[in-house]
Amino acid sequence: MLIVEIIVSFFLLLGAFFALAGSIGLYRLKDFFTRLHGPTKATTLGVGSMAVASAIYFSFHLEGISLHEVLITFFLFVTAPISAHFLAKAARHQRIHEDKGHPDSD
Amino acid sequence: MLSIAIAIAFAMMTLAQLLNLYRLFKGPSLPDRILALDTMYINSIALFVLLGIFFDTTTYFEAALIVAVMGFISTVATSKYLMRGDIVE
């Protein structure tokens, strides 16, 4: 039972680290199109890892294996690129980068 | 050992939510605020998962799944509104 606790703790801390890294990227980066990368990649990986930790924990603490947390991971991994694509299109429509010397703004 | 890891993870997720809240209030443009709100949705899923492990119950799973679906739909709807001025045309 100790090895299960070690594995669950590892996945929890890995997930919290990646989620925090995504939010620090959202806080610190200077342009919207660079800020878009932190939450949509790092945070998705972090929360998916924490859901996997929950699946491992409940597989060993209840009877039977518990796979429904993988549903959250799958849903997040499918929908994160779609929302990032929509946000990038909305930002281009708002023309928020045209005064900063961006390569696209000639 | 698991209780220490859960406490550290709670602290890190709370710090992440505060950084998202800063970007939500400060964000210079509207897509910044939508992105911060979407990140807050996803981090609240992580907090629900942590609560489920902490209290040793599977009750919070449905709440996490509903928050995931509603966060995705609201992000797509608000981005569509910014693009077109309308959600469903």
N, CA and C atoms of all chains as a GROMACS GRO file, in nm:
protein
  585
    1MET      N    1   0.083  -0.121   0.000
    1MET     CA    2   0.000   0.000   0.000
    1MET      C    3   0.086   0.126   0.000
    2LEU      N    4   0.211   0.112   0.048
    2LEU     CA    5   0.297   0.230   0.051
    2LEU      C    6   0.337   0.272  -0.090
    3ILE      N    7   0.361   0.173  -0.176
    3ILE     CA    8   0.403   0.207  -0.312
    3ILE      C    9   0.292   0.280  -0.387
    4VAL      N   10   0.164   0.246  -0.355
    4VAL     CA   11   0.053   0.317  -0.417
    4VAL      C   12   0.052   0.463  -0.372
    5GLU      N   13   0.077   0.484  -0.242
    5GLU     CA   14   0.080   0.623  -0.192
    5GLU      C   15   0.192   0.702  -0.259
    6ILE      N   16   0.306   0.637  -0.280
    6ILE     CA   17   0.418   0.707  -0.346
    6ILE      C   18   0.381   0.745  -0.488
    7ILE      N   19   0.317   0.650  -0.562
    7ILE     CA   20   0.281   0.679  -0.701
    7ILE      C   21   0.177   0.790  -0.707
    8VAL      N   22   0.074   0.784  -0.619
    8VAL     CA   23  -0.030   0.887  -0.621
    8VAL      C   24   0.028   1.023  -0.584
    9SER      N   25   0.118   1.027  -0.486
    9SER     CA   26   0.180   1.153  -0.448
    9SER      C   27   0.264   1.210  -0.561
   10PHE      N   28   0.336   1.121  -0.631
   10PHE     CA   29   0.418   1.167  -0.743
   10PHE      C   30   0.331   1.232  -0.850
   11PHE      N   31   0.219   1.165  -0.887
   11PHE     CA   32   0.135   1.222  -0.992
   11PHE      C   33   0.068   1.351  -0.945
   12LEU      N   34   0.029   1.358  -0.818
   12LEU     CA   35  -0.033   1.480  -0.767
   12LEU      C   36   0.065   1.596  -0.772
   13LEU      N   37   0.189   1.574  -0.726
   13LEU     CA   38   0.286   1.684  -0.724
   13LEU      C   39   0.326   1.724  -0.865
   14LEU      N   40   0.337   1.625  -0.956
   14LEU     CA   41   0.368   1.656  -1.096
   14LEU      C   42   0.257   1.742  -1.157
   15GLY      N   43   0.132   1.702  -1.132
   15GLY     CA   44   0.020   1.778  -1.186
   15GLY      C   45   0.013   1.918  -1.130
   16ALA      N   46   0.034   1.933  -0.998
   16ALA     CA   47   0.029   2.066  -0.938
   16ALA      C   48   0.143   2.153  -0.991
   17PHE      N   49   0.259   2.091  -1.013
   17PHE     CA   50   0.372   2.168  -1.068
   17PHE      C   51   0.341   2.220  -1.208
   18PHE      N   52   0.284   2.134  -1.293
   18PHE     CA   53   0.257   2.178  -1.429
   18PHE      C   54   0.145   2.282  -1.432
   19ALA      N   55   0.042   2.266  -1.347
   19ALA     CA   56  -0.065   2.365  -1.343
   19ALA      C   57  -0.012   2.500  -1.295
   20LEU      N   58   0.075   2.496  -1.194
   20LEU     CA   59   0.134   2.621  -1.146
   20LEU      C   60   0.223   2.684  -1.251
   21ALA      N   61   0.295   2.602  -1.328
   21ALA     CA   62   0.380   2.656  -1.434
   21ALA      C   63   0.296   2.724  -1.540
   22GLY      N   64   0.181   2.666  -1.576
   22GLY     CA   65   0.093   2.730  -1.672
   22GLY      C   66   0.040   2.863  -1.623
   23SER      N   67   0.004   2.870  -1.494
   23SER     CA   68  -0.049   2.995  -1.442
   23SER      C   69   0.060   3.100  -1.428
   24ILE      N   70   0.184   3.058  -1.398
   24ILE     CA   71   0.294   3.155  -1.393
   24ILE      C   72   0.320   3.209  -1.534
   25GLY      N   73   0.308   3.123  -1.634
   25GLY     CA   74   0.321   3.170  -1.771
   25GLY      C   75   0.212   3.269  -1.806
   26LEU      N   76   0.089   3.241  -1.762
   26LEU     CA   77  -0.022   3.335  -1.786
   26LEU      C   78   0.004   3.468  -1.715
   27TYR      N   79   0.074   3.464  -1.602
   27TYR     CA   80   0.098   3.587  -1.525
   27TYR      C   81   0.213   3.667  -1.582
   28ARG      N   82   0.320   3.601  -1.629
   28ARG     CA   83   0.443   3.673  -1.656
   28ARG      C   84   0.466   3.708  -1.802
   29LEU      N   85   0.419   3.626  -1.896
   29LEU     CA   86   0.458   3.650  -2.036
   29LEU      C   87   0.396   3.780  -2.086
   30LYS      N   88   0.454   3.839  -2.190
   30LYS     CA   89   0.425   3.980  -2.217
   30LYS      C   90   0.323   4.002  -2.326
   31ASP      N   91   0.297   3.902  -2.411
   31ASP     CA   92   0.207   3.922  -2.524
   31ASP      C   93   0.093   3.821  -2.514
   32PHE      N   94  -0.022   3.852  -2.572
   32PHE     CA   95  -0.133   3.757  -2.559
   32PHE      C   96  -0.102   3.625  -2.627
   33PHE      N   97  -0.040   3.632  -2.745
   33PHE     CA   98  -0.018   3.508  -2.820
   33PHE      C   99   0.091   3.422  -2.757
   34THR      N  100   0.177   3.480  -2.674
   34THR     CA  101   0.267   3.395  -2.595
   34THR      C  102   0.200   3.348  -2.467
   35ARG      N  103   0.115   3.431  -2.409
   35ARG     CA  104   0.043   3.390  -2.288
   35ARG      C  105  -0.053   3.275  -2.315
   36LEU      N  106  -0.096   3.262  -2.442
   36LEU     CA  107  -0.191   3.156  -2.475
   36LEU      C  108  -0.131   3.017  -2.456
   37HIS      N  109   0.002   3.005  -2.464
   37HIS     CA  110   0.063   2.872  -2.460
   37HIS      C  111   0.065   2.812  -2.320
   38GLY      N  112   0.083   2.897  -2.218
   38GLY     CA  113   0.096   2.842  -2.083
   38GLY      C  114  -0.027   2.764  -2.038
   39PRO      N  115  -0.145   2.826  -2.032
   39PRO     CA  116  -0.262   2.753  -1.984
   39PRO      C  117  -0.306   2.640  -2.074
   40THR      N  118  -0.289   2.655  -2.208
   40THR     CA  119  -0.347   2.552  -2.293
   40THR      C  120  -0.260   2.428  -2.303
   41LYS      N  121  -0.131   2.436  -2.272
   41LYS     CA  122  -0.049   2.314  -2.277
   41LYS      C  123  -0.015   2.265  -2.136
   42ALA      N  124   0.051   2.353  -2.057
   42ALA     CA  125   0.102   2.308  -1.928
   42ALA      C  126  -0.012   2.276  -1.832
   43THR      N  127  -0.114   2.364  -1.827
   43THR     CA  128  -0.222   2.340  -1.731
   43THR      C  129  -0.302   2.217  -1.769
   44THR      N  130  -0.323   2.194  -1.899
   44THR     CA  131  -0.397   2.074  -1.940
   44THR      C  132  -0.323   1.948  -1.899
   45LEU      N  133  -0.190   1.947  -1.921
   45LEU     CA  134  -0.111   1.832  -1.880
   45LEU      C  135  -0.116   1.812  -1.728
   46GLY      N  136  -0.111   1.924  -1.653
   46GLY     CA  137  -0.113   1.913  -1.508
   46GLY      C  138  -0.243   1.857  -1.455
   47VAL      N  139  -0.356   1.910  -1.503
   47VAL     CA  140  -0.484   1.861  -1.452
   47VAL      C  141  -0.511   1.718  -1.498
   48GLY      N  142  -0.465   1.683  -1.619
   48GLY     CA  143  -0.477   1.544  -1.663
   48GLY      C  144  -0.398   1.451  -1.574
   49SER      N  145  -0.278   1.493  -1.534
   49SER     CA  146  -0.197   1.411  -1.444
   49SER      C  147  -0.263   1.395  -1.307
   50MET      N  148  -0.329   1.501  -1.258
   50MET     CA  149  -0.396   1.488  -1.129
   50MET      C  150  -0.517   1.396  -1.139
   51ALA      N  151  -0.588   1.397  -1.251
   51ALA     CA  152  -0.699   1.304  -1.268
   51ALA      C  153  -0.649   1.159  -1.274
   52VAL      N  154  -0.533   1.138  -1.336
   52VAL     CA  155  -0.475   1.003  -1.338
   52VAL      C  156  -0.438   0.959  -1.196
   53ALA      N  157  -0.385   1.054  -1.116
   53ALA     CA  158  -0.356   1.023  -0.975
   53ALA      C  159  -0.481   0.981  -0.900
   54SER      N  160  -0.593   1.052  -0.926
   54SER     CA  161  -0.719   1.016  -0.861
   54SER      C  162  -0.766   0.878  -0.906
   55ALA      N  163  -0.749   0.845  -1.036
   55ALA     CA  164  -0.789   0.713  -1.085
   55ALA      C  165  -0.709   0.603  -1.017
   56ILE      N  166  -0.578   0.624  -1.001
   56ILE     CA  167  -0.495   0.522  -0.935
   56ILE      C  168  -0.536   0.507  -0.789
   57TYR      N  169  -0.561   0.620  -0.721
   57TYR     CA  170  -0.597   0.615  -0.578
   57TYR      C  171  -0.727   0.539  -0.557
   58PHE      N  172  -0.832   0.571  -0.637
   58PHE     CA  173  -0.961   0.504  -0.615
   58PHE      C  174  -0.962   0.362  -0.667
   59SER      N  175  -0.869   0.327  -0.760
   59SER     CA  176  -0.860   0.187  -0.801
   59SER      C  177  -0.811   0.099  -0.688
   60PHE      N  178  -0.730   0.155  -0.596
   60PHE     CA  179  -0.678   0.073  -0.488
   60PHE      C  180  -0.753   0.089  -0.358
   61HIS      N  181  -0.842   0.191  -0.348
   61HIS     CA  182  -0.914   0.210  -0.223
   61HIS      C  183  -1.060   0.167  -0.229
   62LEU      N  184  -1.114   0.150  -0.348
   62LEU     CA  185  -1.248   0.094  -0.361
   62LEU      C  186  -1.236  -0.042  -0.427
   63GLU      N  187  -1.345  -0.117  -0.433
   63GLU     CA  188  -1.336  -0.244  -0.503
   63GLU      C  189  -1.356  -0.222  -0.652
   64GLY      N  190  -1.279  -0.296  -0.733
   64GLY     CA  191  -1.285  -0.277  -0.877
   64GLY      C  192  -1.195  -0.163  -0.919
   65ILE      N  193  -1.161  -0.161  -1.049
   65ILE     CA  194  -1.080  -0.050  -1.095
   65ILE      C  195  -1.171   0.068  -1.126
   66SER      N  196  -1.115   0.189  -1.116
   66SER     CA  197  -1.193   0.311  -1.130
   66SER      C  198  -1.135   0.391  -1.245
   67LEU      N  199  -1.204   0.387  -1.357
   67LEU     CA  200  -1.150   0.450  -1.478
   67LEU      C  201  -1.223   0.576  -1.518
   68HIS      N  202  -1.323   0.620  -1.440
   68HIS     CA  203  -1.400   0.732  -1.492
   68HIS      C  204  -1.326   0.865  -1.480
   69GLU      N  205  -1.218   0.871  -1.400
   69GLU     CA  206  -1.138   0.995  -1.401
   69GLU      C  207  -1.065   1.014  -1.533
   70VAL      N  208  -1.039   0.902  -1.602
   70VAL     CA  209  -0.972   0.913  -1.732
   70VAL      C  210  -1.060   0.988  -1.831
   71LEU      N  211  -1.193   0.985  -1.806
   71LEU     CA  212  -1.286   1.060  -1.890
   71LEU      C  213  -1.256   1.210  -1.886
   72ILE      N  214  -1.227   1.263  -1.766
   72ILE     CA  215  -1.193   1.405  -1.754
   72ILE      C  216  -1.065   1.434  -1.831
   73THR      N  217  -0.964   1.347  -1.814
   73THR     CA  218  -0.837   1.366  -1.885
   73THR      C  219  -0.858   1.368  -2.035
   74PHE      N  220  -0.936   1.271  -2.085
   74PHE     CA  221  -0.961   1.263  -2.229
   74PHE      C  222  -1.035   1.388  -2.278
   75PHE      N  223  -1.137   1.431  -2.202
   75PHE     CA  224  -1.214   1.548  -2.244
   75PHE      C  225  -1.126   1.672  -2.248
   76LEU      N  226  -1.040   1.689  -2.146
   76LEU     CA  227  -0.953   1.807  -2.145
   76LEU      C  228  -0.854   1.804  -2.260
   77PHE      N  229  -0.797   1.686  -2.288
   77PHE     CA  230  -0.698   1.678  -2.395
   77PHE      C  231  -0.761   1.700  -2.532
   78VAL      N  232  -0.890   1.666  -2.545
   78VAL     CA  233  -0.958   1.689  -2.674
   78VAL      C  234  -0.996   1.836  -2.689
   79THR      N  235  -1.047   1.898  -2.583
   79THR     CA  236  -1.106   2.031  -2.598
   79THR      C  237  -1.006   2.144  -2.581
   80ALA      N  238  -0.888   2.122  -2.522
   80ALA     CA  239  -0.794   2.233  -2.501
   80ALA      C  240  -0.745   2.294  -2.633
   81PRO      N  241  -0.708   2.216  -2.735
   81PRO     CA  242  -0.667   2.280  -2.860
   81PRO      C  243  -0.780   2.354  -2.929
   82ILE      N  244  -0.904   2.306  -2.913
   82ILE     CA  245  -1.016   2.373  -2.979
   82ILE      C  246  -1.039   2.511  -2.917
   83SER      N  247  -1.038   2.519  -2.783
   83SER     CA  248  -1.060   2.649  -2.721
   83SER      C  249  -0.943   2.742  -2.748
   84ALA      N  250  -0.820   2.688  -2.755
   84ALA     CA  251  -0.705   2.773  -2.787
   84ALA      C  252  -0.716   2.829  -2.927
   85HIS      N  253  -0.764   2.747  -3.021
   85HIS     CA  254  -0.783   2.792  -3.158
   85HIS      C  255  -0.888   2.903  -3.166
   86PHE      N  256  -0.999   2.885  -3.093
   86PHE     CA  257  -1.102   2.988  -3.094
   86PHE      C  258  -1.052   3.117  -3.031
   87LEU      N  259  -0.973   3.105  -2.921
   87LEU     CA  260  -0.922   3.226  -2.856
   87LEU      C  261  -0.824   3.300  -2.947
   88ALA      N  262  -0.740   3.225  -3.019
   88ALA     CA  263  -0.645   3.290  -3.109
   88ALA      C  264  -0.717   3.361  -3.223
   89LYS      N  265  -0.825   3.297  -3.275
   89LYS     CA  266  -0.901   3.362  -3.380
   89LYS      C  267  -0.970   3.487  -3.328
   90ALA      N  268  -1.024   3.481  -3.206
   90ALA     CA  269  -1.088   3.600  -3.149
   90ALA      C  270  -0.987   3.711  -3.127
   91ALA      N  271  -0.865   3.676  -3.082
   91ALA     CA  272  -0.764   3.779  -3.059
   91ALA      C  273  -0.720   3.842  -3.190
   92ARG      N  274  -0.709   3.763  -3.297
   92ARG     CA  275  -0.672   3.821  -3.427
   92ARG      C  276  -0.784   3.912  -3.477
   93HIS      N  277  -0.908   3.872  -3.450
   93HIS     CA  278  -1.018   3.957  -3.493
   93HIS      C  279  -1.020   4.089  -3.416
   94GLN      N  280  -0.977   4.086  -3.289
   94GLN     CA  281  -0.972   4.210  -3.210
   94GLN      C  282  -0.853   4.296  -3.245
   95ARG      N  283  -0.759   4.246  -3.326
   95ARG     CA  284  -0.639   4.318  -3.369
   95ARG      C  285  -0.561   4.370  -3.249
   96ILE      N  286  -0.527   4.281  -3.156
   96ILE     CA  287  -0.461   4.329  -3.035
   96ILE      C  288  -0.310   4.331  -3.049
   97HIS      N  289  -0.255   4.286  -3.162
   97HIS     CA  290  -0.109   4.282  -3.171
   97HIS      C  291  -0.055   4.378  -3.275
   98GLU      N  292  -0.135   4.466  -3.330
   98GLU     CA  293  -0.092   4.540  -3.447
   98GLU      C  294  -0.008   4.662  -3.415
   99ASP      N  295   0.012   4.694  -3.287
   99ASP     CA  296   0.090   4.813  -3.256
   99ASP      C  297   0.219   4.780  -3.182
  100LYS      N  298   0.257   4.653  -3.174
  100LYS     CA  299   0.370   4.616  -3.091
  100LYS      C  300   0.493   4.575  -3.173
  101GLY      N  301   0.494   4.599  -3.304
  101GLY     CA  302   0.606   4.554  -3.382
  101GLY      C  303   0.609   4.404  -3.399
  102HIS      N  304   0.492   4.342  -3.395
  102HIS     CA  305   0.483   4.198  -3.415
  102HIS      C  306   0.516   4.165  -3.560
  103PRO      N  307   0.576   4.048  -3.589
  103PRO     CA  308   0.608   4.014  -3.728
  103PRO      C  309   0.487   4.016  -3.820
  104ASP      N  310   0.367   3.993  -3.768
  104ASP     CA  311   0.250   3.990  -3.855
  104ASP      C  312   0.198   4.130  -3.885
  105SER      N  313   0.248   4.232  -3.818
  105SER     CA  314   0.184   4.363  -3.825
  105SER      C  315   0.270   4.458  -3.907
  106ASP      N  316   0.267   4.443  -4.036
  106ASP     CA  317   0.349   4.532  -4.117
  106ASP      C  318   0.275   4.661  -4.150
  107MET      N  319   0.224   1.035   0.424
  107MET     CA  320   0.296   1.086   0.309
  107MET      C  321   0.200   1.145   0.206
  108LEU      N  322   0.087   1.076   0.186
  108LEU     CA  323  -0.011   1.128   0.091
  108LEU      C  324  -0.073   1.257   0.140
  109SER      N  325  -0.091   1.269   0.274
  109SER     CA  326  -0.151   1.392   0.327
  109SER      C  327  -0.060   1.512   0.304
  110ILE      N  328   0.074   1.491   0.316
  110ILE     CA  329   0.167   1.600   0.290
  110ILE      C  330   0.161   1.642   0.144
  111ALA      N  331   0.157   1.541   0.054
  111ALA     CA  332   0.151   1.572  -0.089
  111ALA      C  333   0.022   1.646  -0.123
  112ILE      N  334  -0.091   1.606  -0.060
  112ILE     CA  335  -0.217   1.674  -0.088
  112ILE      C  336  -0.212   1.819  -0.039
  113ALA      N  337  -0.148   1.841   0.079
  113ALA     CA  338  -0.138   1.979   0.129
  113ALA      C  339  -0.054   2.065   0.036
  114ILE      N  340   0.060   2.011  -0.011
  114ILE     CA  341   0.145   2.088  -0.101
  114ILE      C  342   0.072   2.118  -0.232
  115ALA      N  343  -0.002   2.016  -0.284
  115ALA     CA  344  -0.076   2.037  -0.409
  115ALA      C  345  -0.186   2.141  -0.391
  116PHE      N  346  -0.256   2.140  -0.275
  116PHE     CA  347  -0.357   2.243  -0.250
  116PHE      C  348  -0.294   2.382  -0.249
  117ALA      N  349  -0.177   2.396  -0.186
  117ALA     CA  350  -0.111   2.527  -0.180
  117ALA      C  351  -0.073   2.573  -0.320
  118MET      N  352  -0.017   2.482  -0.402
  118MET     CA  353   0.024   2.522  -0.537
  118MET      C  354  -0.095   2.559  -0.623
  119MET      N  355  -0.206   2.482  -0.611
  119MET     CA  356  -0.322   2.515  -0.693
  119MET      C  357  -0.385   2.646  -0.649
  120THR      N  358  -0.381   2.677  -0.518
  120THR     CA  359  -0.435   2.805  -0.472
  120THR      C  360  -0.352   2.921  -0.526
  121LEU      N  361  -0.219   2.904  -0.526
  121LEU     CA  362  -0.133   3.008  -0.583
  121LEU      C  363  -0.162   3.026  -0.732
  122ALA      N  364  -0.184   2.915  -0.803
  122ALA     CA  365  -0.215   2.923  -0.945
  122ALA      C  366  -0.346   2.997  -0.967
  123GLN      N  367  -0.447   2.970  -0.882
  123GLN     CA  368  -0.575   3.040  -0.897
  123GLN      C  369  -0.559   3.189  -0.871
  124LEU      N  370  -0.472   3.226  -0.775
  124LEU     CA  371  -0.453   3.369  -0.749
  124LEU      C  372  -0.385   3.438  -0.868
  125LEU      N  373  -0.289   3.368  -0.932
  125LEU     CA  374  -0.226   3.426  -1.051
  125LEU      C  375  -0.328   3.443  -1.164
  126ASN      N  376  -0.417   3.343  -1.180
  126ASN     CA  377  -0.522   3.356  -1.282
  126ASN      C  378  -0.614   3.472  -1.250
  127LEU      N  379  -0.644   3.492  -1.120
  127LEU     CA  380  -0.733   3.601  -1.081
  127LEU      C  381  -0.669   3.736  -1.112
  128TYR      N  382  -0.536   3.744  -1.091
  128TYR     CA  383  -0.466   3.869  -1.127
  128TYR      C  384  -0.482   3.897  -1.276
  129ARG      N  385  -0.463   3.794  -1.360
  129ARG     CA  386  -0.474   3.816  -1.504
  129ARG      C  387  -0.618   3.847  -1.543
  130LEU      N  388  -0.715   3.788  -1.470
  130LEU     CA  389  -0.856   3.817  -1.501
  130LEU      C  390  -0.890   3.962  -1.472
  131PHE      N  391  -0.835   4.020  -1.364
  131PHE     CA  392  -0.865   4.159  -1.332
  131PHE      C  393  -0.782   4.255  -1.416
  132LYS      N  394  -0.655   4.221  -1.440
  132LYS     CA  395  -0.563   4.315  -1.501
  132LYS      C  396  -0.570   4.313  -1.652
  133GLY      N  397  -0.589   4.191  -1.708
  133GLY     CA  398  -0.569   4.160  -1.849
  133GLY      C  399  -0.599   4.272  -1.943
  134PRO      N  400  -0.504   4.313  -2.027
  134PRO     CA  401  -0.528   4.433  -2.107
  134PRO      C  402  -0.639   4.416  -2.208
  135SER      N  403  -0.662   4.298  -2.260
  135SER     CA  404  -0.762   4.282  -2.366
  135SER      C  405  -0.867   4.180  -2.323
  136LEU      N  406  -0.973   4.175  -2.400
  136LEU     CA  407  -1.081   4.082  -2.367
  136LEU      C  408  -1.041   3.936  -2.384
  137PRO      N  409  -0.967   3.894  -2.489
  137PRO     CA  410  -0.925   3.753  -2.495
  137PRO      C  411  -0.836   3.712  -2.377
  138ASP      N  412  -0.759   3.806  -2.319
  138ASP     CA  413  -0.683   3.774  -2.199
  138ASP      C  414  -0.775   3.734  -2.085
  139ARG      N  415  -0.884   3.808  -2.069
  139ARG     CA  416  -0.976   3.777  -1.959
  139ARG      C  417  -1.047   3.644  -1.983
  140ILE      N  418  -1.083   3.617  -2.109
  140ILE     CA  419  -1.148   3.488  -2.138
  140ILE      C  420  -1.051   3.374  -2.112
  141LEU      N  421  -0.924   3.393  -2.150
  141LEU     CA  422  -0.824   3.289  -2.126
  141LEU      C  423  -0.803   3.267  -1.977
  142ALA      N  424  -0.801   3.375  -1.898
  142ALA     CA  425  -0.784   3.360  -1.754
  142ALA      C  426  -0.903   3.287  -1.694
  143LEU      N  427  -1.025   3.317  -1.741
  143LEU     CA  428  -1.144   3.250  -1.688
  143LEU      C  429  -1.143   3.101  -1.724
  144ASP      N  430  -1.098   3.068  -1.847
  144ASP     CA  431  -1.090   2.929  -1.889
  144ASP      C  432  -0.988   2.853  -1.803
  145THR      N  433  -0.875   2.918  -1.774
  145THR     CA  434  -0.775   2.854  -1.688
  145THR      C  435  -0.828   2.834  -1.547
  146MET      N  436  -0.910   2.929  -1.499
  146MET     CA  437  -0.969   2.912  -1.366
  146MET      C  438  -1.065   2.794  -1.364
  147TYR      N  439  -1.141   2.775  -1.472
  147TYR     CA  440  -1.228   2.657  -1.481
  147TYR      C  441  -1.145   2.528  -1.469
  148ILE      N  442  -1.035   2.521  -1.548
  148ILE     CA  443  -0.956   2.397  -1.550
  148ILE      C  444  -0.889   2.373  -1.414
  149ASN      N  445  -0.840   2.482  -1.351
  149ASN     CA  446  -0.778   2.464  -1.220
  149ASN      C  447  -0.880   2.426  -1.113
  150SER      N  448  -1.004   2.471  -1.129
  150SER     CA  449  -1.106   2.430  -1.031
  150SER      C  450  -1.138   2.282  -1.047
  151ILE      N  451  -1.124   2.227  -1.170
  151ILE     CA  452  -1.137   2.081  -1.185
  151ILE      C  453  -1.030   2.010  -1.102
  152ALA      N  454  -0.907   2.063  -1.107
  152ALA     CA  455  -0.799   2.004  -1.028
  152ALA      C  456  -0.830   2.013  -0.879
  153LEU      N  457  -0.890   2.124  -0.835
  153LEU     CA  458  -0.924   2.137  -0.694
  153LEU      C  459  -1.032   2.038  -0.654
  154PHE      N  460  -1.129   2.014  -0.746
  154PHE     CA  461  -1.233   1.914  -0.716
  154PHE      C  462  -1.172   1.774  -0.703
  155VAL      N  463  -1.078   1.741  -0.792
  155VAL     CA  464  -1.012   1.610  -0.787
  155VAL      C  465  -0.936   1.594  -0.655
  156LEU      N  466  -0.868   1.703  -0.615
  156LEU     CA  467  -0.795   1.699  -0.488
  156LEU      C  468  -0.889   1.682  -0.369
  157LEU      N  469  -1.004   1.750  -0.373
  157LEU     CA  470  -1.102   1.735  -0.265
  157LEU      C  471  -1.154   1.592  -0.258
  158GLY      N  472  -1.173   1.530  -0.378
  158GLY     CA  473  -1.219   1.391  -0.380
  158GLY      C  474  -1.120   1.296  -0.316
  159ILE      N  475  -0.989   1.318  -0.340
  159ILE     CA  476  -0.889   1.231  -0.277
  159ILE      C  477  -0.880   1.262  -0.127
  160PHE      N  478  -0.891   1.391  -0.094
  160PHE     CA  479  -0.874   1.433   0.047
  160PHE      C  480  -0.986   1.378   0.135
  161PHE      N  481  -1.110   1.382   0.088
  161PHE     CA  482  -1.222   1.330   0.166
  161PHE      C  483  -1.252   1.185   0.138
  162ASP      N  484  -1.177   1.122   0.046
  162ASP     CA  485  -1.190   0.980   0.014
  162ASP      C  486  -1.331   0.945  -0.035
  163THR      N  487  -1.383   1.027  -0.126
  163THR     CA  488  -1.516   1.004  -0.180
  163THR      C  489  -1.515   1.032  -0.330
  164THR      N  490  -1.605   0.965  -0.404
  164THR     CA  491  -1.613   0.987  -0.548
  164THR      C  492  -1.727   1.082  -0.585
  165THR      N  493  -1.781   1.153  -0.486
  165THR     CA  494  -1.896   1.240  -0.514
  165THR      C  495  -1.858   1.357  -0.602
  166TYR      N  496  -1.733   1.404  -0.590
  166TYR     CA  497  -1.694   1.526  -0.661
  166TYR      C  498  -1.665   1.502  -0.808
  167PHE      N  499  -1.670   1.375  -0.853
  167PHE     CA  500  -1.636   1.348  -0.992
  167PHE      C  501  -1.735   1.412  -1.088
  168GLU      N  502  -1.864   1.398  -1.058
  168GLU     CA  503  -1.965   1.455  -1.148
  168GLU      C  504  -1.954   1.607  -1.153
  169ALA      N  505  -1.926   1.669  -1.038
  169ALA     CA  506  -1.909   1.815  -1.036
  169ALA      C  507  -1.792   1.855  -1.124
  170ALA      N  508  -1.682   1.781  -1.117
  170ALA     CA  509  -1.565   1.813  -1.199
  170ALA      C  510  -1.597   1.798  -1.347
  171LEU      N  511  -1.672   1.693  -1.382
  171LEU     CA  512  -1.705   1.672  -1.524
  171LEU      C  513  -1.796   1.782  -1.577
  172ILE      N  514  -1.895   1.824  -1.495
  172ILE     CA  515  -1.985   1.931  -1.539
  172ILE      C  516  -1.910   2.062  -1.553
  173VAL      N  517  -1.816   2.090  -1.459
  173VAL     CA  518  -1.736   2.213  -1.470
  173VAL      C  519  -1.652   2.209  -1.596
  174ALA      N  520  -1.598   2.091  -1.632
  174ALA     CA  521  -1.518   2.080  -1.754
  174ALA      C  522  -1.601   2.111  -1.877
  175VAL      N  523  -1.720   2.051  -1.887
  175VAL     CA  524  -1.805   2.073  -2.006
  175VAL      C  525  -1.849   2.218  -2.014
  176MET      N  526  -1.895   2.275  -1.901
  176MET     CA  527  -1.944   2.413  -1.903
  176MET      C  528  -1.831   2.512  -1.932
  177GLY      N  529  -1.710   2.485  -1.882
  177GLY     CA  530  -1.599   2.574  -1.911
  177GLY      C  531  -1.565   2.576  -2.058
  178PHE      N  532  -1.564   2.459  -2.121
  178PHE     CA  533  -1.534   2.455  -2.264
  178PHE      C  534  -1.641   2.528  -2.344
  179ILE      N  535  -1.768   2.504  -2.311
  179ILE     CA  536  -1.876   2.566  -2.388
  179ILE      C  537  -1.875   2.718  -2.370
  180SER      N  538  -1.850   2.766  -2.247
  180SER     CA  539  -1.849   2.911  -2.226
  180SER      C  540  -1.732   2.977  -2.296
  181THR      N  541  -1.616   2.909  -2.298
  181THR     CA  542  -1.502   2.966  -2.368
  181THR      C  543  -1.529   2.978  -2.518
  182VAL      N  544  -1.586   2.872  -2.576
  182VAL     CA  545  -1.616   2.875  -2.719
  182VAL      C  546  -1.722   2.981  -2.749
  183ALA      N  547  -1.824   2.992  -2.662
  183ALA     CA  548  -1.931   3.088  -2.688
  183ALA      C  549  -1.880   3.231  -2.679
  184THR      N  550  -1.799   3.264  -2.577
  184THR     CA  551  -1.751   3.402  -2.566
  184THR      C  552  -1.651   3.436  -2.677
  185SER      N  553  -1.568   3.340  -2.718
  185SER     CA  554  -1.477   3.366  -2.830
  185SER      C  555  -1.555   3.390  -2.958
  186LYS      N  556  -1.659   3.311  -2.978
  186LYS     CA  557  -1.743   3.329  -3.096
  186LYS      C  558  -1.812   3.465  -3.093
  187TYR      N  559  -1.851   3.509  -2.974
  187TYR     CA  560  -1.913   3.641  -2.964
  187TYR      C  561  -1.813   3.750  -2.998
  188LEU      N  562  -1.688   3.735  -2.955
  188LEU     CA  563  -1.587   3.835  -2.989
  188LEU      C  564  -1.559   3.837  -3.139
  189MET      N  565  -1.562   3.718  -3.201
  189MET     CA  566  -1.532   3.713  -3.344
  189MET      C  567  -1.644   3.772  -3.427
  190ARG      N  568  -1.768   3.731  -3.398
  190ARG     CA  569  -1.878   3.760  -3.489
  190ARG      C  570  -1.976   3.863  -3.438
  191GLY      N  571  -1.973   3.893  -3.307
  191GLY     CA  572  -2.075   3.978  -3.251
  191GLY      C  573  -2.205   3.905  -3.227
  192ASP      N  574  -2.200   3.771  -3.241
  192ASP     CA  575  -2.319   3.689  -3.224
  192ASP      C  576  -2.271   3.548  -3.192
  193ILE      N  577  -2.352   3.470  -3.120
  193ILE     CA  578  -2.305   3.338  -3.080
  193ILE      C  579  -2.353   3.233  -3.179
  194VAL      N  580  -2.485   3.229  -3.202
  194VAL     CA  581  -2.539   3.134  -3.299
  194VAL      C  582  -2.600   3.214  -3.412
  195GLU      N  583  -2.545   3.192  -3.531
  195GLU     CA  584  -2.593   3.274  -3.644
  195GLU      C  585  -2.694   3.197  -3.726
   0.00000   0.00000   0.00000
